[in-house]
Amino acid sequence: MELQGKVWIGPDHPTHSWAVGTIISHTDTVLKVKDDAGAEFEVARSGAQMVHASCEEGVGDLLTLGDFNEAALLHNIRVRYFKDEIYCGIGSP
């Protein structure tokens, strides 16, 4: 079975705590992934968390994230910061 997609690298990514990694190969126990900078990492398959597409874009309302976890929250804030969209909320008034 071919495994494709993106998973979270972390919480010990060297520069981002959590980062998005694209799966480049896998075994029964380990996923080999590459981050946006091209660095390669190994993620235990048993603990791998898939990245929902909404988590990559950066959303203004955190409740619209496809997955709400530490990795998604921190990544969303980082993405919005670099877009100079520093404010986000939780739910609409």
KAJO-V685193 format. One record per residue. N is the residue number from 0. RES is the residue in one letter. SS is DSSP state (a for helix, b for strand, c for the rest). PHI is phi in radians with two decimals (NA if undefined). Layout:
<<N:RES:SS:PHI> <N:RES:SS:PHI>>
//
This chain:
<<0:M:c:NA> <1:E:c:-1.55> <2:L:c:-1.82> <3:Q:c:-2.28> <4:G:c:2.14> <5:K:b:-2.24> <6:V:b:-2.29> <7:W:b:-1.42> <8:I:b:-1.71> <9:G:b:2.71> <10:P:b:-1.54> <11:D:b:-1.98> <12:H:b:-1.06> <13:P:c:-1.11> <14:T:c:-2.13> <15:H:c:-2.11> <16:S:b:1.14> <17:W:b:-2.11> <18:A:b:-2.54> <19:V:b:-1.44> <20:G:b:-2.21> <21:T:b:-1.59> <22:I:b:-1.20> <23:I:b:-1.92> <24:S:b:-2.87> <25:H:b:-2.77> <26:T:c:-2.11> <27:D:c:-1.18> <28:T:c:-2.10> <29:V:b:-2.32> <30:L:b:-1.82> <31:K:b:-1.71> <32:V:b:-2.24> <33:K:b:-2.19> <34:D:c:-1.49> <35:D:c:-1.10> <36:A:c:-1.48> <37:G:c:1.66> <38:A:c:-1.30> <39:E:b:-1.80> <40:F:b:-2.42> <41:E:b:-1.97> <42:V:b:-2.13> <43:A:b:-1.07> <44:R:a:-1.08> <45:S:a:-1.14> <46:G:a:-1.89> <47:A:c:-1.19> <48:Q:c:-1.99> <49:M:b:-1.20> <50:V:c:-1.68> <51:H:c:-1.32> <52:A:a:-0.97> <53:S:a:-1.13> <54:C:a:-1.29> <55:E:a:-1.44> <56:E:a:-1.39> <57:G:c:1.61> <58:V:c:-2.07> <59:G:c:-1.36> <60:D:b:-1.92> <61:L:a:-1.08> <62:L:a:-1.24> <63:T:a:-1.58> <64:L:c:-1.11> <65:G:c:-1.10> <66:D:c:-2.24> <67:F:c:-1.99> <68:N:c:-2.57> <69:E:a:-0.98> <70:A:a:-1.08> <71:A:a:-1.12> <72:L:a:-1.10> <73:L:a:-1.12> <74:H:a:-1.14> <75:N:a:-1.04> <76:I:a:-1.10> <77:R:a:-1.13> <78:V:a:-1.07> <79:R:a:-1.16> <80:Y:a:-1.04> <81:F:a:-1.28> <82:K:c:-1.60> <83:D:c:1.07> <84:E:c:-2.04> <85:I:c:-1.37> <86:Y:c:-1.70> <87:C:c:-2.55> <88:G:b:-2.26> <89:I:c:-2.17> <90:G:c:1.43> <91:S:c:-1.83> <92:P:c:-1.19>>
//
